[in-house]
Amino acid sequence: MATDQTDKEFIYQHWKHAHEQDQGNHLVFRPATNDFPPSRGRVEFILREKDVCNFVDIASGDGQQEIKCKLVWENGTGSISIDYPNGRHRTFKIICVQADRLVLDEIY
């Protein structure tokens, strides 16, 4: 769980969903530089300091669509929220954050 500055430093990078490694409700992300097996597409988060993020989603024709969003730290909960310009809001519990692995559980 992200509880100190060191954990927050790990989270600020470009993450790709390693869906092959998901376990139950836990979504596993790896740095974008990771060697991923072939896939028909992967969602990505680019998380930056100052609460800036981009969400890269699978678009029509197997392309990619990048959407600017806002990263919100849910104080004291070990959770983050992603706010999209269209009003969509997603909240994730941080299960694990390391330099090479981010595990999230989406809270519905």
MDTraj code that builds the backbone (N, CA, C; nanometers):
import mdtraj as md
import numpy as np

residues = "MET ALA THR ASP GLN THR ASP LYS GLU PHE ILE TYR GLN HIS TRP LYS HIS ALA HIS GLU GLN ASP GLN GLY ASN HIS LEU VAL PHE ARG PRO ALA THR ASN ASP PHE PRO PRO SER ARG GLY ARG VAL GLU PHE ILE LEU ARG GLU LYS ASP VAL CYS ASN PHE VAL ASP ILE ALA SER GLY ASP GLY GLN GLN GLU ILE LYS CYS LYS LEU VAL TRP GLU ASN GLY THR GLY SER ILE SER ILE ASP TYR PRO ASN GLY ARG HIS ARG THR PHE LYS ILE ILE CYS VAL GLN ALA ASP ARG LEU VAL LEU ASP GLU ILE TYR".split()
xyz = np.array([
    [0.0845, -0.1169, 0.0000],
    [0.0000, 0.0000, 0.0000],
    [0.0893, 0.1235, 0.0000],
    [0.0510, 0.2271, -0.0738],
    [0.1287, 0.3508, -0.0798],
    [0.1037, 0.4315, 0.0465],
    [0.2052, 0.4381, 0.1312],
    [0.1886, 0.5101, 0.2566],
    [0.2960, 0.6139, 0.2796],
    [0.4041, 0.6093, 0.2065],
    [0.5090, 0.7084, 0.2274],
    [0.5608, 0.7602, 0.0945],
    [0.6510, 0.8578, 0.1008],
    [0.7018, 0.9232, -0.0192],
    [0.7705, 0.8241, -0.1137],
    [0.8414, 0.7257, -0.0587],
    [0.9096, 0.6275, -0.1435],
    [0.8085, 0.5538, -0.2308],
    [0.6965, 0.5102, -0.1730],
    [0.5936, 0.4404, -0.2505],
    [0.5378, 0.5304, -0.3595],
    [0.5148, 0.6574, -0.3269],
    [0.4615, 0.7498, -0.4265],
    [0.5605, 0.7685, -0.5412],
    [0.6880, 0.7677, -0.5112],
    [0.7868, 0.7819, -0.6182],
    [0.7809, 0.6640, -0.7139],
    [0.7558, 0.5442, -0.6642],
    [0.7457, 0.4269, -0.7509],
    [0.6261, 0.4361, -0.8440],
    [0.5175, 0.4926, -0.7964],
    [0.3937, 0.4913, -0.8746],
    [0.3992, 0.5859, -0.9941],
    [0.4851, 0.6866, -0.9883],
    [0.4910, 0.7864, -1.0955],
    [0.5734, 0.7350, -1.2128],
    [0.5075, 0.6641, -1.3016],
    [0.5704, 0.6139, -1.4232],
    [0.4626, 0.5687, -1.5208],
    [0.5051, 0.5140, -1.6311],
    [0.4163, 0.4657, -1.7370],
    [0.3916, 0.3169, -1.7126],
    [0.2663, 0.2817, -1.6835],
    [0.2286, 0.1441, -1.6517],
    [0.1402, 0.0856, -1.7614],
    [0.1656, -0.0420, -1.7933],
    [0.0795, -0.1168, -1.8855],
    [0.0174, -0.2336, -1.8105],
    [-0.1080, -0.2626, -1.8453],
    [-0.1798, -0.3721, -1.7805],
    [-0.1240, -0.5065, -1.8279],
    [-0.0716, -0.5830, -1.7347],
    [-0.0215, -0.7181, -1.7630],
    [-0.1338, -0.8160, -1.7277],
    [-0.2398, -0.8160, -1.8078],
    [-0.3608, -0.8906, -1.7745],
    [-0.3367, -1.0392, -1.7548],
    [-0.2287, -1.0911, -1.8127],
    [-0.1955, -1.2335, -1.7946],
    [-0.1609, -1.2633, -1.6489],
    [-0.1203, -1.1609, -1.5751],
    [-0.0771, -1.1794, -1.4362],
    [-0.1857, -1.1439, -1.3345],
    [-0.3025, -1.0981, -1.3815],
    [-0.4117, -1.0659, -1.2900],
    [-0.4481, -1.1880, -1.2064],
    [-0.4861, -1.1620, -1.0816],
    [-0.5307, -1.2699, -0.9931],
    [-0.6587, -1.2255, -0.9242],
    [-0.7686, -1.2901, -0.9570],
    [-0.8966, -1.2492, -0.9005],
    [-0.9287, -1.1067, -0.9409],
    [-0.9591, -1.0225, -0.8432],
    [-0.9902, -0.8817, -0.8692],
    [-0.8663, -0.7938, -0.8781],
    [-0.7489, -0.8505, -0.8558],
    [-0.6260, -0.7726, -0.8571],
    [-0.5753, -0.7521, -0.9998],
    [-0.5633, -0.6247, -1.0386],
    [-0.5135, -0.5877, -1.1709],
    [-0.3640, -0.5613, -1.1592],
    [-0.2854, -0.6286, -1.2410],
    [-0.1397, -0.6159, -1.2344],
    [-0.0909, -0.5293, -1.3497],
    [-0.0108, -0.4297, -1.3164],
    [0.0502, -0.3409, -1.4143],
    [0.2020, -0.3520, -1.4017],
    [0.2680, -0.3418, -1.5155],
    [0.4144, -0.3437, -1.5211],
    [0.4615, -0.2177, -1.5937],
    [0.5863, -0.1766, -1.5716],
    [0.6365, -0.0599, -1.6458],
    [0.6244, -0.0832, -1.7966],
    [0.5985, 0.0236, -1.8697],
    [0.5785, 0.0136, -2.0152],
    [0.7000, -0.0446, -2.0858],
    [0.8166, -0.0366, -2.0236],
    [0.9394, -0.0899, -2.0835],
    [0.9504, -0.2411, -2.0670],
    [0.8595, -0.3013, -1.9926],
    [0.8600, -0.4457, -1.9707],
    [0.8407, -0.5189, -2.1039],
    [0.8912, -0.6399, -2.1138],
    [0.8733, -0.7225, -2.2333],
    [0.7423, -0.7996, -2.2180],
    [0.6369, -0.7545, -2.2878],
    [0.5049, -0.8153, -2.2773],
    [0.4832, -0.9161, -2.3892],
    [0.4081, -1.0222, -2.3609],
    [0.3722, -1.1142, -2.4691],
    [0.2731, -1.0467, -2.5637],
    [0.2552, -1.1012, -2.6831],
    [0.1594, -1.0425, -2.7775],
    [0.0197, -1.0322, -2.7157],
    [-0.0508, -0.9264, -2.7517],
    [-0.1848, -0.9017, -2.6994],
    [-0.2615, -0.8179, -2.8006],
    [-0.3919, -0.8273, -2.7992],
    [-0.4737, -0.7463, -2.8903],
    [-0.4882, -0.6033, -2.8416],
    [-0.4234, -0.5709, -2.7335],
    [-0.4260, -0.4359, -2.6795],
    [-0.4109, -0.4382, -2.5288],
    [-0.3567, -0.3319, -2.4764],
    [-0.3375, -0.3196, -2.3324],
    [-0.3744, -0.1789, -2.2899],
    [-0.4484, -0.1679, -2.1810],
    [-0.4730, -0.0352, -2.1268],
    [-0.3484, 0.0082, -2.0508],
    [-0.3305, 0.1389, -2.0436],
    [-0.2109, 0.1938, -1.9805],
    [-0.2482, 0.3146, -1.8962],
    [-0.1718, 0.3363, -1.7907],
    [-0.1783, 0.4584, -1.7119],
    [-0.0413, 0.5228, -1.7152],
    [-0.0364, 0.6505, -1.7422],
    [0.0873, 0.7277, -1.7305],
    [0.0635, 0.8221, -1.6127],
    [0.1223, 0.7887, -1.4996],
    [0.0996, 0.8636, -1.3765],
    [0.2178, 0.9555, -1.3515],
    [0.1879, 1.0829, -1.3308],
    [0.2930, 1.1835, -1.3117],
    [0.2673, 1.2596, -1.1823],
    [0.3737, 1.3192, -1.1322],
    [0.3600, 1.4026, -1.0131],
    [0.2677, 1.5203, -1.0431],
    [0.2248, 1.5870, -0.9398],
    [0.1307, 1.6995, -0.9481],
    [-0.0061, 1.6535, -0.9982],
    [-0.0375, 1.5258, -0.9715],
    [-0.1711, 1.4710, -0.9964],
    [-0.2127, 1.4706, -1.1429],
    [-0.1162, 1.4622, -1.2317],
    [-0.1439, 1.4561, -1.3752],
    [-0.1329, 1.3108, -1.4203],
    [-0.2255, 1.2674, -1.5041],
    [-0.2147, 1.1325, -1.5589],
    [-0.2785, 1.1275, -1.6970],
    [-0.2427, 1.0250, -1.7682],
    [-0.3034, 0.9942, -1.8961],
    [-0.3458, 0.8482, -1.8920],
    [-0.4611, 0.8218, -1.9501],
    [-0.5123, 0.6856, -1.9615],
    [-0.5099, 0.6500, -2.1086],
    [-0.4460, 0.5401, -2.1417],
    [-0.4402, 0.4946, -2.2805],
    [-0.5305, 0.3717, -2.2901],
    [-0.6335, 0.3850, -2.3726],
    [-0.7330, 0.2792, -2.3854],
    [-0.7274, 0.2202, -2.5262],
    [-0.7862, 0.1053, -2.5405],
    [-0.7961, 0.0409, -2.6710],
    [-0.9080, 0.1117, -2.7475],
    [-0.8769, 0.1587, -2.8677],
    [-0.9742, 0.2309, -2.9502],
    [-1.0204, 0.1420, -3.0645],
    [-1.1148, 0.1923, -3.1408],
    [-1.1653, 0.1149, -3.2545],
    [-1.0521, 0.0825, -3.3515],
    [-1.0645, -0.0266, -3.4202],
    [-0.9627, -0.0689, -3.5154],
    [-0.8333, -0.1119, -3.4487],
    [-0.8409, -0.1534, -3.3221],
    [-0.7247, -0.1971, -3.2443],
    [-0.6201, -0.0874, -3.2268],
    [-0.6618, 0.0358, -3.2415],
    [-0.5709, 0.1477, -3.2167],
    [-0.5709, 0.1837, -3.0693],
    [-0.5086, 0.2972, -3.0386],
    [-0.5040, 0.3455, -2.9015],
    [-0.5598, 0.4861, -2.8938],
    [-0.6208, 0.5154, -2.7811],
    [-0.6770, 0.6474, -2.7558],
    [-0.6221, 0.6945, -2.6215],
    [-0.5542, 0.8089, -2.6208],
    [-0.4978, 0.8626, -2.4973],
    [-0.5872, 0.9741, -2.4443],
    [-0.6224, 0.9621, -2.3156],
    [-0.7138, 1.0567, -2.2517],
    [-0.6438, 1.1184, -2.1308],
    [-0.6434, 1.2507, -2.1233],
    [-0.5880, 1.3177, -2.0059],
    [-0.6834, 1.2990, -1.8893],
    [-0.6277, 1.2771, -1.7719],
    [-0.7102, 1.2583, -1.6536],
    [-0.6390, 1.3177, -1.5320],
    [-0.7040, 1.3102, -1.4180],
    [-0.6479, 1.3644, -1.2948],
    [-0.6336, 1.2523, -1.1932],
    [-0.5163, 1.2447, -1.1315],
    [-0.4881, 1.1469, -1.0267],
    [-0.5184, 1.2113, -0.8921],
    [-0.5989, 1.1447, -0.8111],
    [-0.6358, 1.1961, -0.6791],
    [-0.5946, 1.0934, -0.5738],
    [-0.5123, 1.1363, -0.4782],
    [-0.4740, 1.0501, -0.3666],
    [-0.5841, 1.0567, -0.2618],
    [-0.6415, 0.9432, -0.2286],
    [-0.7455, 0.9364, -0.1254],
    [-0.6741, 0.9253, 0.0095],
    [-0.6586, 1.0384, 0.0768],
    [-0.5785, 1.0473, 0.1996],
    [-0.6139, 0.9413, 0.3027],
    [-0.5087, 0.8728, 0.3489],
    [-0.5228, 0.7773, 0.4576],
    [-0.5925, 0.6477, 0.4230],
    [-0.6252, 0.6254, 0.2970],
    [-0.6996, 0.5041, 0.2610],
    [-0.6167, 0.4049, 0.1804],
    [-0.4994, 0.4470, 0.1336],
    [-0.4212, 0.3599, 0.0470],
    [-0.4854, 0.3430, -0.0892],
    [-0.5631, 0.4417, -0.1300],
    [-0.6346, 0.4346, -0.2568],
    [-0.6049, 0.5569, -0.3425],
    [-0.6250, 0.5397, -0.4728],
    [-0.6168, 0.6509, -0.5667],
    [-0.7449, 0.6532, -0.6481],
    [-0.7774, 0.7706, -0.6974],
    [-0.8899, 0.7842, -0.7892],
    [-0.8395, 0.8462, -0.9178],
    [-0.9024, 0.8088, -1.0260],
    [-0.8732, 0.8653, -1.1570],
    [-1.0001, 0.9353, -1.2028],
    [-0.9893, 1.0654, -1.2273],
    [-1.1025, 1.1438, -1.2752],
    [-1.0815, 1.1768, -1.4226],
    [-1.1797, 1.1431, -1.5046],
    [-1.1733, 1.1652, -1.6488],
    [-1.2524, 1.2899, -1.6867],
    [-1.2171, 1.3546, -1.7980],
    [-1.2861, 1.4764, -1.8379],
    [-1.4353, 1.4581, -1.8671],
    [-1.4767, 1.3358, -1.9013],
    [-1.6181, 1.3106, -1.9313],
    [-1.7009, 1.2860, -1.8050],
    [-1.6377, 1.3011, -1.6874],
    [-1.7085, 1.2819, -1.5620],
    [-1.6930, 1.1424, -1.5028],
    [-1.6346, 1.0525, -1.5776],
    [-1.6116, 0.9164, -1.5259],
    [-1.5125, 0.9235, -1.4096],
    [-1.5344, 0.8386, -1.3118],
    [-1.4513, 0.8367, -1.1926],
    [-1.4248, 0.6914, -1.1549],
    [-1.2981, 0.6554, -1.1377],
    [-1.2623, 0.5191, -1.0964],
    [-1.1738, 0.5285, -0.9732],
    [-1.1980, 0.4405, -0.8762],
    [-1.1168, 0.4371, -0.7550],
    [-1.0527, 0.2998, -0.7429],
    [-0.9244, 0.3005, -0.7056],
    [-0.8477, 0.1773, -0.6929],
    [-0.7799, 0.1715, -0.5566],
    [-0.7882, 0.0585, -0.4911],
    [-0.7102, 0.0311, -0.3705],
    [-0.5728, -0.0154, -0.4177],
    [-0.4682, 0.0441, -0.3633],
    [-0.3318, 0.0028, -0.3990],
    [-0.2962, -0.1188, -0.3145],
    [-0.2806, -0.2318, -0.3792],
    [-0.2448, -0.3559, -0.3110],
    [-0.0938, -0.3650, -0.2955],
    [-0.0208, -0.3271, -0.4004],
    [0.1250, -0.3353, -0.3999],
    [0.1796, -0.2329, -0.4981],
    [0.2829, -0.1619, -0.4586],
    [0.3523, -0.0739, -0.5528],
    [0.5024, -0.0909, -0.5316],
    [0.5691, -0.1320, -0.6383],
    [0.7136, -0.1495, -0.6405],
    [0.7644, -0.0873, -0.7696],
    [0.8927, -0.0760, -0.7842],
    [0.9493, -0.0143, -0.9044],
    [0.9053, -0.0871, -1.0311],
    [0.8831, -0.2199, -1.0222],
    [0.8503, -0.2975, -1.1421],
    [0.7124, -0.3623, -1.1382],
    [0.6277, -0.3216, -1.0418],
    [0.4975, -0.3877, -1.0294],
    [0.4003, -0.2985, -0.9536],
    [0.2824, -0.2824, -1.0107],
    [0.1732, -0.2091, -0.9466],
    [0.0506, -0.2998, -0.9490],
    [-0.0062, -0.3258, -0.8325],
    [-0.1248, -0.4106, -0.8233],
    [-0.2369, -0.3271, -0.7645],
    [-0.3485, -0.3216, -0.8375],
    [-0.4639, -0.2426, -0.7971],
    [-0.5879, -0.3299, -0.7882],
    [-0.6792, -0.2916, -0.7014],
    [-0.8098, -0.3556, -0.6911],
    [-0.9122, -0.2448, -0.7112],
    [-0.9890, -0.2520, -0.8200],
    [-1.0866, -0.1462, -0.8464],
    [-1.2017, -0.1554, -0.7466],
    [-1.2359, -0.0389, -0.6906],
    [-1.3455, -0.0286, -0.5950],
    [-1.4674, 0.0225, -0.6713],
    [-1.5733, -0.0552, -0.6699],
    [-1.6942, -0.0184, -0.7447],
    [-1.7950, 0.0438, -0.6525],
])
top = md.Topology()
chain = top.add_chain()
for i, resn in enumerate(residues, 1):
    res = top.add_residue(resn, chain, resSeq=i)
    for name in ("N", "CA", "C"):
        top.add_atom(name, md.element.get_by_symbol(name[0]), res)
traj = md.Trajectory(xyz[None], top)
